[in-house]
Amino acid sequence: MNTKKWGDIGYSFLIGGDGKVYEGRGWGVEGAHTLGYNRNGIGISFIGDFTNVTPSNNMLNAAKALIACGVKSGKIKSTYQLHGHRDAGSTACPGNKLYAIIKTWKNYRKIK
């Protein structure tokens, strides 16, 4: 954050291993998480390395509840598209195990 002179972390929200949602930039501030997608999207980060470890059900349920809250409150369109970070750039994020899960979610769309 200091190097890039950011006032906050680049993500809109983070999901902790405890299943709690932590607010970064929140709903009202443009993120700095995915080049080309910050203006029209939110960035949700799962805290941890999910290359070989599956995120807990608490984490997955928290992410789904956060998205549902965003839709219900009008912060996210009901026709939203869900992408993994790797869909928009050259990165292993969000990790193979988490990526395999989010690809099964209703609004997932590959963009590459």
Phi, psi and omega in degrees: 000316182293319181299319182269000180061036177275146176276350183200171175299155184288338183278153176286317181215157175231145178250120181274162177300340178277000180082007178270149177263129179248132181275128170264257178279345176073197184283326194266000184237134179300134180281178175220054187250326185216108182308127179091352183232004184290322185290323186249020182209171173244152178251120177247119180255134172267124183283117180138178177249113185249034175291311183238000182241135178277133177296153181293157175300326177300319179294314181296316179295324178295318179296316179297319179294321178298314179297316179299320177298317179297320178292313182299323182273359178082009178278336178234134177293146179294341179264020183304157172246139180254131180228153169272152181308320182294341177292336185253356182191175182275089180205156176275351181297136013265019183096145185301319183293314179291320180299318179300327180285310184293337177294343179268351182286148188312313187263011178295136174219131175280138183249355179269000000 
